[in-house]
Amino acid sequence: MNNQLINYKGIELKQDLLQYFKHMFLVEEYREELVSLSKSWDNLSLLSNFGNNSANINETKNNFSKLTSKLLNHLSNELLEKTIRQMKFKSQISIDILIRNLYERTADIGFLSTDKDIREFLENNKNKYDNDFTDNVKILRNRFLEYTQKYSVYYNIVLMDTKGNILVQLDKSEKISKSEDEILELSLSSNDYVESFKFHDFIPSKKKSLVYASKVTKTNDPNSESIGVLCLCFKFQDEMKGIFNNLKETKNKECLTILDKDGVVIATSDKYHVNLGTVLDFNPNSKFSFISHGGRDYLVKTCKTNGYQGYFGQEWYGHILLPLDYAFVEEDDNLNIDQDILLAILQGGERFSDELKKIPLEANNIQENLNRLVWNGNLNRGNQDKSELTKSFSRALLNEISLTGEKTKKIFDLSIANLTKTIILNNATYVASLMVDIMDRNLYERANDCRWWALTQDFKDVLTSSSIDKTNNSKLTEILSYINSLYTVYTNLFIYDKNGIILAVSKEEEKHLVGMQLNDNTLENTMKITDNNDYFVSNFKRTKFYNDDYTYIYYSSIKSNENVVGGIGVVFDSKVELKAMLEESIPNFKSSVDEKRFGVFTDKKGLIISSTNEDLEVGTTLDIDLKFFNMVNGESHSEIIVYNGNYYAIGIKCSQGYREYKVADNYSNDIFAIFFSYISSADLRISHNKEIFKEISGNKLEDTQEIGTFFIGGKWLGIEIENLIEVVSIVKLDLSPTMNNDHYFKGTIIYNNSAVGVIDIKNFLDEKVEDEYKEVVIIKHFDKDSENYIGILVNELGDIPEVPKSRIKKIDNYLLGNCTLINSVIVPLEGSKDDKLLSILDIEMLKNNLIE
């Protein structure tokens, strides 16, 4: 990045940030406020000279001006980085979710091409003139329909012979009888599936279609004769619409696309924005790019897939275009967290740079110096012999200086707090959404598998035979083992009869289950399933089918002539698969902070189903507020919480299903995905801004007393202005070596060439001081007609109010600690809502009890 600074509307800005800064509305708003305040500082500086006031505020103004440029450069850079992170996340996820889905399709074509009914049809129906050909086509088309009702990601299935004659096609609207498509030759010459995205002549209604094809052989022997080619036609655009809708943010007008290797748009979230077939420049190795397209400027980011289970699909890319004029719109968030906590998190957070952490500290130092300057200005005004008009002018000027400083500091704090919030939320809800979306998509496939395998004719034949012998059991075992070898997300598949007796399993190590009877509830649910599209799922619990661990088992009934003759159970490897879904969803930026991130799946009662945090055991309850589990399907939320002594930004989303799964079927199982993004330890020192003690004299004719106020521990204290000399920074304190750290004498300050002793009076006020001391208030006392000084440590300075003397009440025997240090208090006005009490220190008592 070009770090050369240029002047932009009153601030020094890094040149490379300028083209983005102009579109950062919130940062621009901060710039306008700070530049406006800079003009106020100019006016105050000028008025200060007219008033002959010694308070030189030029240094304060210059310091704020320098810090303003530093702040706005950081704000704009962090906002740009956050936008780039979001773009990378979305473009990466759009291609990776697609590839995960297409990986499942490769298993589908591999399994379906070995289907017994398809093989028998090809063997017995060589051409359209064979006897019963029409009836057999109808039967097989119905079987294809059964398949697409379960695997609803397909819109068409085409079966050809080896010469390209189309024998069966699910979509009756396609009238092509013979194909010369290259996919035919590619399939016949390959021992694997063929994946093709182009125009296919057997689907002429589609300009481009994604097809998975495989040759069909007589047997599973690798050298078996080819007898046909099977094609599965995938709902590509339909699938991309679902992916894009889950990721797309309408507020910033972004457009998500998928590009092929030549940069051609093959899928788009908004065809009116970027149409299919558009050719875009792209660079997957670039952090991001700035381009112009169609007369508009964009930020763009391209990502290649990370692959899934070794599958990378075709050379496609996720690509996002973000219009520059909408790239930095302020996001809606429901994060309600104290600004002081956010500033403390900034200081304690590991992901924040040291340079960024210095900004609020520098702003605090500037404000403290300003408070000290105003305080001393008021002391000089009150103690010098001036006209009342001059004093009034000076007081008004100093008050305005103080208010302007407070406004400037507030803008700094607010902007830094918002920046902190921007960084720490870090797409938490997006990650949670991804986690639960991947889970729903994956388990959708499990529901499909059990229903489809239940239609296997061999299963029906065995279960309806008059006697089930060892030979038949071997046949069941062989089929189950073959299926399980293709679908490795299952630890076991088993077949049971209508009495619930397990007849066969897919894994040798699970043979001990054969002969076991299922419980009455499972058998009862099986017998209720009369529709081939129905299934049921066990509760997530410990089971003997999964080594006494927690998992889901998917069941479907096996029917013959509309009668239930048994069922199939598929045991999902939840321990491995669910954790993998979480791990693959969590962004990894390879920092120490990322190692403390973790993801969790729970049910709606908080029961942990899976977690990447080894300390969170499956089957236990996640210890967070129950309010997070009250969300409805598809609802998401982000918040900063304290968990196990640390601050985390959490994103949480309730599952919403995928296609018909948990949407239009009879299965209901709400899952909550929760992403914990570590921020910092919660053991932070949080300094809350004190409400400054202010008093106003209601009657200008009333006799008044000016009181210098300050804060020690939790108490506002004051001293008459006549007894005050000056306030100096604690950095000037020379600490004194001592044998007793609890002693009230703390060291000395050189003032007017004299050594001034400094004391800590907190113990005599019975106050606990948690915040650090920042100031030393120098007061004067008299000893044998000579003026002497003593310093008192204070946390913060207040105002120097002008208080009616009638409100100052003397106190007798008011004891605090071991000494009487207070001689009077200022009481609130009668009927006032302000109940703050200001205690006045007794200088004489300080001298007699502590100094001497």
Buried (B, 14 or more C-beta within 10 A) or exposed (E): EEEEEEEBEBBBBBEBBEEBBBBBEBBBEBBEBBBEBBEBBEEBBEBBEEBEBEBEBEEBBEBBBEBBBBBBBBBBBBBBBBBBBBBBBBBBBBBBBBBBBBBBBBBBBBBBBBBEBBBEBBEEBEEEEEEEBEEBBEEBBEBBEBBBBBBBBBBBBBBBBBEBBBBBBBBEEBEBEEBEBEBBBBBBEEEEBBBBBEEBBBBEEBEBBBBBBBBBBEEEEEEEEBBBBBBBBBBBBEBBBBBBEBBBBEEBBBBBBBBBEEBBBBBBBBBEBBEBEBEBEBBEEEEBBEBEBEEEBBBBBBBBBEBBEEBBBBEBBBBBBBBBBBBBBEEEEEBEBEBBBBBBBBBBBEBBEEEBBBBBEBBBBBBBBBBBBBBBBBBBBBEEEBEEEBBEBBBEBBBBBBEBBBBBBBBBBBBBBBBBBBBBBBBBBBBBBBBBBBBBBBBBBBBBBBBBBBBBEEBBEBBBEEEBEEEBBEBBBEBBBEBBEEBEBBBBBBBBBBEBBBBBBBBEEBEEBBEBEBEEEBBEBBBEBEEBBBBBBBEBEEBEBBEEBBBBBBBBBBBBEEEBBBBBBBBBBBBEBBBBBBBBBBBEEEEEBBEBBBBBBBBBEBBBBBBBBEEBEBEEEBEBEEEBBEBEEEEBBBBBBEBEEBBBBBBBBBBBBBBBBBEEBEBEBBBBBBBBBBBBBBEBEBBEEBEBBEBEBEEEEEEBBBBBBBBBBEBBBBBBBEBBBBBBBBEBBEEEEEEEEEEBBBBBBEBEEEEBBBBBBBBBBEBEBEBEBBBBBBBEBEEEEEEBBBBBBBBBBBBBBBBBEEBBEEBEEBEBEEBBBBBBBBBBEEEEEEEEEBBBBBBEBBBEBBBE
